[in-house]
Structure formats: C-alpha cells, structure tokens
Amino acid sequence: MGIWMYFSKSNSFGLVPFVFGLVMLLGVKEDYKRYTVPPTEKIIGF
C-alpha cells in the first residue's frame, strides 16, 4: 500500500506505511524462525 501511494499519488506520505510494513515483516520473520527452528539447548527444571 505504501509503495502504491508513493508512486501513484506522488506524495511522500506513502513512505510511512511502507516503513511500518517493513518493520512488521521483520517481526514476522523472527516469529517464523522461532517457531520452526528447534532449540539447540535442553530446558532443565520442568
């Protein structure tokens, strides 16, 4: 949406949703890695 706003309407406000989208995608990447890669150390105490 941010890229579309930036190029089609020629205003710089499109950068705001673009930056927020990038930040959220980085969070999704970390969450995906956390849930798909098994831990390398054992949890002791349970």
Beta strands, then each sheet from edge to edge (+ up, - down):
end
